[in-house]
Amino acid sequence: MPTEIIYVESNDTVTTVYATKGRCFKNRNSISQWGSILDEGFVRTHRSYIINKSFITSVEADTVYLDGAIEIPISRKYKSDVLILDKSES
């Protein structure tokens, strides 16, 4: 269920989906494929990461914090999407 996905991370040919309750699943779908599968509740922050907006706890200049402790990088390419998101939720 997409609402249980915290974030998706791509690492070469393997993509890992991190979910609630400490679950993670590996598959071979590309990060772009995940981007088209997931809805507007998700945002790309980096060429290797897609995050679930509902798990964002804070945003800094180049890092998004999810679920209180998970640090996800923000690349220059996706920075404006994430910063707009942060301002709209304030």
N, CA, C and O atoms as CSV, one atom per row, in Angstrom:
chain,resi,resn,atom,element,x,y,z
A,1,MET,N,N,0.838,-1.185,0.000
A,1,MET,CA,C,0.000,0.000,0.000
A,1,MET,C,C,0.888,1.255,0.000
A,1,MET,O,O,1.768,1.364,0.854
A,2,PRO,N,N,0.693,2.187,-0.909
A,2,PRO,CA,C,1.556,3.367,-0.984
A,2,PRO,C,C,1.631,4.188,0.297
A,2,PRO,O,O,2.669,4.791,0.571
A,3,THR,N,N,0.574,4.230,1.082
A,3,THR,CA,C,0.607,5.019,2.311
A,3,THR,C,C,1.586,4.454,3.332
A,3,THR,O,O,1.964,5.150,4.275
A,4,GLU,N,N,2.001,3.205,3.157
A,4,GLU,CA,C,2.958,2.582,4.075
A,4,GLU,C,C,4.398,2.737,3.592
A,4,GLU,O,O,5.328,2.366,4.308
A,5,ILE,N,N,4.596,3.275,2.398
A,5,ILE,CA,C,5.953,3.501,1.875
A,5,ILE,C,C,6.489,4.804,2.465
A,5,ILE,O,O,5.848,5.849,2.364
A,6,ILE,N,N,7.667,4.733,3.081
A,6,ILE,CA,C,8.315,5.924,3.626
A,6,ILE,C,C,9.162,6.580,2.534
A,6,ILE,O,O,9.053,7.781,2.287
A,7,TYR,N,N,10.009,5.772,1.882
A,7,TYR,CA,C,10.781,6.274,0.746
A,7,TYR,C,C,11.267,5.131,-0.129
A,7,TYR,O,O,11.259,3.963,0.259
A,8,VAL,N,N,11.691,5.518,-1.330
A,8,VAL,CA,C,12.225,4.568,-2.307
A,8,VAL,C,C,13.643,5.033,-2.627
A,8,VAL,O,O,13.881,6.212,-2.886
A,9,GLU,N,N,14.580,4.083,-2.606
A,9,GLU,CA,C,15.980,4.403,-2.894
A,9,GLU,C,C,16.496,3.533,-4.032
A,9,GLU,O,O,16.321,2.315,-4.022
A,10,SER,N,N,17.126,4.162,-5.003
A,10,SER,CA,C,17.709,3.436,-6.122
A,10,SER,C,C,19.208,3.320,-5.919
A,10,SER,O,O,19.881,4.286,-5.559
A,11,ASN,N,N,19.719,2.117,-6.158
A,11,ASN,CA,C,21.142,1.864,-6.023
A,11,ASN,C,C,21.569,0.998,-7.196
A,11,ASN,O,O,21.418,-0.223,-7.155
A,12,ASP,N,N,22.094,1.613,-8.230
A,12,ASP,CA,C,22.468,0.912,-9.461
A,12,ASP,C,C,21.262,0.187,-10.058
A,12,ASP,O,O,20.315,0.839,-10.498
A,13,THR,N,N,21.276,-1.138,-10.083
A,13,THR,CA,C,20.191,-1.891,-10.717
A,13,THR,C,C,19.130,-2.369,-9.739
A,13,THR,O,O,18.155,-3.001,-10.145
A,14,VAL,N,N,19.307,-2.077,-8.463
A,14,VAL,CA,C,18.351,-2.528,-7.449
A,14,VAL,C,C,17.700,-1.316,-6.792
A,14,VAL,O,O,18.382,-0.363,-6.416
A,15,THR,N,N,16.387,-1.360,-6.659
A,15,THR,CA,C,15.643,-0.318,-5.964
A,15,THR,C,C,15.082,-0.920,-4.686
A,15,THR,O,O,14.543,-2.027,-4.690
A,16,THR,N,N,15.218,-0.172,-3.584
A,16,THR,CA,C,14.709,-0.646,-2.300
A,16,THR,C,C,13.574,0.257,-1.859
A,16,THR,O,O,13.698,1.482,-1.865
A,17,VAL,N,N,12.478,-0.354,-1.480
A,17,VAL,CA,C,11.320,0.370,-0.965
A,17,VAL,C,C,11.316,0.188,0.541
A,17,VAL,O,O,11.216,-0.933,1.039
A,18,TYR,N,N,11.425,1.300,1.269
A,18,TYR,CA,C,11.411,1.272,2.724
A,18,TYR,C,C,10.008,1.613,3.201
A,18,TYR,O,O,9.442,2.638,2.820
A,19,ALA,N,N,9.460,0.756,4.027
A,19,ALA,CA,C,8.074,0.909,4.472
A,19,ALA,C,C,8.009,0.969,5.994
A,19,ALA,O,O,9.010,0.791,6.688
A,20,THR,N,N,6.816,1.221,6.483
A,20,THR,CA,C,6.586,1.278,7.922
A,20,THR,C,C,6.888,-0.079,8.571
A,20,THR,O,O,7.006,-1.095,7.887
A,21,LYS,N,N,7.005,-0.073,9.860
A,21,LYS,CA,C,7.266,-1.276,10.661
A,21,LYS,C,C,8.597,-1.939,10.301
A,21,LYS,O,O,8.760,-3.149,10.461
A,22,GLY,N,N,9.551,-1.128,9.810
A,22,GLY,CA,C,10.882,-1.628,9.505
A,22,GLY,C,C,10.997,-2.527,8.296
A,22,GLY,O,O,12.019,-3.185,8.098
A,23,ARG,N,N,9.960,-2.559,7.490
A,23,ARG,CA,C,9.978,-3.433,6.311
A,23,ARG,C,C,10.712,-2.778,5.147
A,23,ARG,O,O,10.646,-1.563,4.964
A,24,CYS,N,N,11.415,-3.599,4.360
A,24,CYS,CA,C,12.001,-3.103,3.119
A,24,CYS,C,C,11.941,-4.208,2.074
A,24,CYS,O,O,12.052,-5.396,2.374
A,25,PHE,N,N,11.763,-3.769,0.848
A,25,PHE,CA,C,11.580,-4.688,-0.269
A,25,PHE,C,C,12.495,-4.262,-1.410
A,25,PHE,O,O,12.556,-3.082,-1.753
A,26,LYS,N,N,13.191,-5.200,-1.984
A,26,LYS,CA,C,14.084,-4.915,-3.109
A,26,LYS,C,C,13.432,-5.376,-4.407
A,26,LYS,O,O,12.766,-6.410,-4.449
A,27,ASN,N,N,13.632,-4.596,-5.464
A,27,ASN,CA,C,13.127,-4.989,-6.785
A,27,ASN,C,C,13.988,-4.347,-7.855
A,27,ASN,O,O,14.929,-3.614,-7.550
A,28,ARG,N,N,13.668,-4.619,-9.088
A,28,ARG,CA,C,14.475,-4.114,-10.201
A,28,ARG,C,C,13.780,-3.000,-10.993
A,28,ARG,O,O,14.264,-2.619,-12.058
A,29,ASN,N,N,12.667,-2.476,-10.500
A,29,ASN,CA,C,12.041,-1.321,-11.151
A,29,ASN,C,C,12.969,-0.120,-10.993
A,29,ASN,O,O,13.584,0.050,-9.940
A,30,SER,N,N,13.076,0.694,-12.004
A,30,SER,CA,C,13.910,1.897,-11.908
A,30,SER,C,C,13.211,2.942,-11.027
A,30,SER,O,O,12.013,2.851,-10.761
A,31,ILE,N,N,13.973,3.910,-10.596
A,31,ILE,CA,C,13.404,4.993,-9.787
A,31,ILE,C,C,12.386,5.783,-10.619
A,31,ILE,O,O,11.404,6.287,-10.074
A,32,SER,N,N,12.611,5.894,-11.920
A,32,SER,CA,C,11.648,6.571,-12.806
A,32,SER,C,C,10.331,5.807,-12.878
A,32,SER,O,O,9.257,6.407,-12.895
A,33,GLN,N,N,10.422,4.488,-12.921
A,33,GLN,CA,C,9.201,3.678,-12.921
A,33,GLN,C,C,8.437,3.891,-11.621
A,33,GLN,O,O,7.213,4.024,-11.635
A,34,TRP,N,N,9.149,3.922,-10.498
A,34,TRP,CA,C,8.475,4.181,-9.222
A,34,TRP,C,C,7.835,5.568,-9.219
A,34,TRP,O,O,6.742,5.752,-8.685
A,35,GLY,N,N,8.518,6.538,-9.816
A,35,GLY,CA,C,7.968,7.885,-9.882
A,35,GLY,C,C,6.652,7.946,-10.631
A,35,GLY,O,O,5.773,8.733,-10.280
A,36,SER,N,N,6.508,7.125,-11.657
A,36,SER,CA,C,5.250,7.120,-12.405
A,36,SER,C,C,4.171,6.279,-11.726
A,36,SER,O,O,2.981,6.498,-11.956
A,37,ILE,N,N,4.570,5.328,-10.901
A,37,ILE,CA,C,3.614,4.485,-10.183
A,37,ILE,C,C,3.008,5.227,-8.984
A,37,ILE,O,O,1.808,5.140,-8.725
A,38,LEU,N,N,3.858,5.951,-8.269
A,38,LEU,CA,C,3.414,6.616,-7.036
A,38,LEU,C,C,2.665,7.907,-7.355
A,38,LEU,O,O,2.912,8.544,-8.379
A,39,ASP,N,N,1.752,8.283,-6.470
A,39,ASP,CA,C,0.889,9.448,-6.719
A,39,ASP,C,C,1.503,10.751,-6.223
A,39,ASP,O,O,2.686,10.802,-5.884
A,40,GLU,N,N,0.695,11.794,-6.185
A,40,GLU,CA,C,1.160,13.115,-5.781
A,40,GLU,C,C,1.537,13.204,-4.308
A,40,GLU,O,O,2.012,14.249,-3.863
A,41,GLY,N,N,1.341,12.150,-3.551
A,41,GLY,CA,C,1.761,12.117,-2.150
A,41,GLY,C,C,3.253,11.896,-2.001
A,41,GLY,O,O,3.776,11.853,-0.888
A,42,PHE,N,N,3.947,11.754,-3.144
A,42,PHE,CA,C,5.383,11.495,-3.133
A,42,PHE,C,C,6.106,12.570,-3.927
A,42,PHE,O,O,5.535,13.170,-4.838
A,43,VAL,N,N,7.374,12.812,-3.575
A,43,VAL,CA,C,8.170,13.805,-4.286
A,43,VAL,C,C,9.592,13.267,-4.455
A,43,VAL,O,O,10.136,12.604,-3.572
A,44,ARG,N,N,10.164,13.566,-5.592
A,44,ARG,CA,C,11.551,13.173,-5.858
A,44,ARG,C,C,12.456,14.223,-5.238
A,44,ARG,O,O,12.242,15.418,-5.441
A,45,THR,N,N,13.466,13.796,-4.483
A,45,THR,CA,C,14.383,14.737,-3.846
A,45,THR,C,C,15.792,14.656,-4.419
A,45,THR,O,O,16.627,15.532,-4.190
A,46,HIS,N,N,16.034,13.590,-5.164
A,46,HIS,CA,C,17.396,13.286,-5.619
A,46,HIS,C,C,17.271,12.251,-6.732
A,46,HIS,O,O,16.226,11.612,-6.853
A,47,ARG,N,N,18.286,12.072,-7.528
A,47,ARG,CA,C,18.191,11.078,-8.608
A,47,ARG,C,C,17.991,9.677,-8.063
A,47,ARG,O,O,17.547,8.788,-8.790
A,48,SER,N,N,18.315,9.465,-6.791
A,48,SER,CA,C,18.199,8.138,-6.182
A,48,SER,C,C,17.074,8.006,-5.159
A,48,SER,O,O,16.900,6.928,-4.590
A,49,TYR,N,N,16.305,9.063,-4.907
A,49,TYR,CA,C,15.303,9.010,-3.842
A,49,TYR,C,C,13.951,9.605,-4.230
A,49,TYR,O,O,13.874,10.644,-4.885
A,50,ILE,N,N,12.902,8.927,-3.816
A,50,ILE,CA,C,11.536,9.443,-3.845
A,50,ILE,C,C,11.013,9.270,-2.427
A,50,ILE,O,O,11.155,8.197,-1.841
A,51,ILE,N,N,10.408,10.318,-1.870
A,51,ILE,CA,C,9.936,10.241,-0.490
A,51,ILE,C,C,8.428,10.445,-0.406
A,51,ILE,O,O,7.814,11.068,-1.272
A,52,ASN,N,N,7.853,9.903,0.659
A,52,ASN,CA,C,6.437,10.088,0.957
A,52,ASN,C,C,6.306,11.385,1.748
A,52,ASN,O,O,6.870,11.501,2.835
A,53,LYS,N,N,5.576,12.351,1.224
A,53,LYS,CA,C,5.426,13.660,1.861
A,53,LYS,C,C,4.881,13.561,3.286
A,53,LYS,O,O,5.227,14.382,4.135
A,54,SER,N,N,4.049,12.586,3.552
A,54,SER,CA,C,3.413,12.510,4.870
A,54,SER,C,C,4.385,12.103,5.978
A,54,SER,O,O,4.046,12.216,7.156
A,55,PHE,N,N,5.578,11.636,5.630
A,55,PHE,CA,C,6.566,11.253,6.642
A,55,PHE,C,C,7.611,12.334,6.888
A,55,PHE,O,O,8.511,12.135,7.704
A,56,ILE,N,N,7.517,13.474,6.204
A,56,ILE,CA,C,8.483,14.561,6.395
A,56,ILE,C,C,8.297,15.162,7.782
A,56,ILE,O,O,7.194,15.557,8.159
A,57,THR,N,N,9.404,15.225,8.543
A,57,THR,CA,C,9.346,15.883,9.846
A,57,THR,C,C,10.031,17.247,9.811
A,57,THR,O,O,9.646,18.150,10.554
A,58,SER,N,N,11.059,17.407,8.941
A,58,SER,CA,C,11.672,18.718,8.754
A,58,SER,C,C,12.486,18.736,7.465
A,58,SER,O,O,12.843,17.698,6.909
A,59,VAL,N,N,12.766,19.967,7.011
A,59,VAL,CA,C,13.537,20.171,5.789
A,59,VAL,C,C,14.613,21.196,6.084
A,59,VAL,O,O,14.336,22.261,6.636
A,60,GLU,N,N,15.848,20.870,5.712
A,60,GLU,CA,C,16.958,21.821,5.814
A,60,GLU,C,C,17.450,22.115,4.406
A,60,GLU,O,O,16.848,21.654,3.436
A,61,ALA,N,N,18.505,22.856,4.279
A,61,ALA,CA,C,18.988,23.294,2.968
A,61,ALA,C,C,19.224,22.155,1.987
A,61,ALA,O,O,18.848,22.260,0.820
A,62,ASP,N,N,19.836,21.079,2.438
A,62,ASP,CA,C,20.137,19.988,1.515
A,62,ASP,C,C,19.754,18.611,2.053
A,62,ASP,O,O,20.255,17.590,1.583
A,63,THR,N,N,18.857,18.596,3.046
A,63,THR,CA,C,18.437,17.329,3.666
A,63,THR,C,C,16.967,17.381,4.053
A,63,THR,O,O,16.475,18.396,4.547
A,64,VAL,N,N,16.272,16.268,3.818
A,64,VAL,CA,C,14.900,16.095,4.308
A,64,VAL,C,C,14.970,15.035,5.398
A,64,VAL,O,O,15.636,14.011,5.241
A,65,TYR,N,N,14.281,15.289,6.495
A,65,TYR,CA,C,14.221,14.308,7.580
A,65,TYR,C,C,12.847,13.655,7.562
A,65,TYR,O,O,11.815,14.325,7.565
A,66,LEU,N,N,12.866,12.340,7.544
A,66,LEU,CA,C,11.630,11.568,7.519
A,66,LEU,C,C,11.469,10.801,8.812
A,66,LEU,O,O,12.435,10.264,9.354
A,67,ASP,N,N,10.249,10.753,9.300
A,67,ASP,CA,C,9.922,9.929,10.451
A,67,ASP,C,C,10.849,10.205,11.623
A,67,ASP,O,O,11.133,9.311,12.421
A,68,GLY,N,N,11.326,11.454,11.728
A,68,GLY,CA,C,12.149,11.863,12.860
A,68,GLY,C,C,13.631,11.594,12.757
A,68,GLY,O,O,14.412,12.347,13.339
A,69,ALA,N,N,14.070,10.560,12.048
A,69,ALA,CA,C,15.486,10.212,12.085
A,69,ALA,C,C,16.122,9.876,10.736
A,69,ALA,O,O,17.349,9.844,10.640
A,70,ILE,N,N,15.347,9.631,9.719
A,70,ILE,CA,C,15.899,9.218,8.421
A,70,ILE,C,C,16.306,10.466,7.637
A,70,ILE,O,O,15.485,11.357,7.417
A,71,GLU,N,N,17.566,10.529,7.216
A,71,GLU,CA,C,18.072,11.665,6.452
A,71,GLU,C,C,18.130,11.314,4.970
A,71,GLU,O,O,18.749,10.325,4.576
A,72,ILE,N,N,17.476,12.139,4.154
A,72,ILE,CA,C,17.452,11.938,2.711
A,72,ILE,C,C,18.040,13.194,2.063
A,72,ILE,O,O,17.620,14.304,2.390
A,73,PRO,N,N,19.006,13.038,1.152
A,73,PRO,CA,C,19.595,14.222,0.512
A,73,PRO,C,C,18.642,14.890,-0.475
A,73,PRO,O,O,17.765,14.256,-1.062
A,74,ILE,N,N,18.849,16.187,-0.631
A,74,ILE,CA,C,18.128,16.964,-1.646
A,74,ILE,C,C,19.173,17.445,-2.647
A,74,ILE,O,O,20.125,18.128,-2.270
A,75,SER,N,N,19.005,17.096,-3.906
A,75,SER,CA,C,19.951,17.561,-4.925
A,75,SER,C,C,19.501,18.912,-5.476
A,75,SER,O,O,18.348,19.311,-5.312
A,76,ARG,N,N,20.419,19.600,-6.123
A,76,ARG,CA,C,20.088,20.906,-6.710
A,76,ARG,C,C,18.939,20.804,-7.687
A,76,ARG,O,O,18.082,21.687,-7.738
A,77,LYS,N,N,18.913,19.728,-8.467
A,77,LYS,CA,C,17.884,19.562,-9.497
A,77,LYS,C,C,16.473,19.544,-8.911
A,77,LYS,O,O,15.545,20.070,-9.526
A,78,TYR,N,N,16.299,18.945,-7.730
A,78,TYR,CA,C,14.964,18.778,-7.139
A,78,TYR,C,C,14.707,19.710,-5.956
A,78,TYR,O,O,13.643,19.657,-5.339
A,79,LYS,N,N,15.674,20.558,-5.643
A,79,LYS,CA,C,15.590,21.413,-4.452
A,79,LYS,C,C,14.362,22.323,-4.455
A,79,LYS,O,O,13.702,22.467,-3.425
A,80,SER,N,N,14.048,22.934,-5.590
A,80,SER,CA,C,12.906,23.857,-5.618
A,80,SER,C,C,11.595,23.124,-5.321
A,80,SER,O,O,10.728,23.684,-4.651
A,81,ASP,N,N,11.430,21.898,-5.796
A,81,ASP,CA,C,10.213,21.132,-5.512
A,81,ASP,C,C,10.064,20.860,-4.021
A,81,ASP,O,O,8.963,20.935,-3.476
A,82,VAL,N,N,11.168,20.548,-3.373
A,82,VAL,CA,C,11.121,20.214,-1.944
A,82,VAL,C,C,10.929,21.463,-1.106
A,82,VAL,O,O,10.157,21.444,-0.147
A,83,LEU,N,N,11.621,22.560,-1.446
A,83,LEU,CA,C,11.484,23.787,-0.657
A,83,LEU,C,C,10.088,24.388,-0.786
A,83,LEU,O,O,9.552,24.912,0.190
A,84,ILE,N,N,9.492,24.321,-1.977
A,84,ILE,CA,C,8.102,24.778,-2.152
A,84,ILE,C,C,7.176,23.951,-1.296
A,84,ILE,O,O,6.260,24.480,-0.666
A,85,LEU,N,N,7.410,22.667,-1.273
A,85,LEU,CA,C,6.621,21.751,-0.464
A,85,LEU,C,C,6.720,22.120,1.007
A,85,LEU,O,O,5.710,22.142,1.711
A,86,ASP,N,N,7.932,22.411,1.479
A,86,ASP,CA,C,8.150,22.766,2.888
A,86,ASP,C,C,7.407,24.045,3.251
A,86,ASP,O,O,6.815,24.131,4.327
A,87,LYS,N,N,7.431,25.036,2.370
A,87,LYS,CA,C,6.749,26.316,2.642
A,87,LYS,C,C,5.234,26.150,2.637
A,87,LYS,O,O,4.535,26.809,3.408
A,88,SER,N,N,4.724,25.283,1.779
A,88,SER,CA,C,3.272,25.124,1.686
A,88,SER,C,C,2.713,24.362,2.879
A,88,SER,O,O,1.515,24.444,3.151
A,89,GLU,N,N,3.558,23.620,3.599
A,89,GLU,CA,C,3.062,22.853,4.736
A,89,GLU,C,C,3.283,23.585,6.048
A,89,GLU,O,O,2.884,23.085,7.100
A,90,SER,N,N,3.917,24.770,6.014
A,90,SER,CA,C,4.173,25.548,7.237
A,90,SER,C,C,2.921,26.201,7.737
A,90,SER,O,O,2.949,26.894,8.755
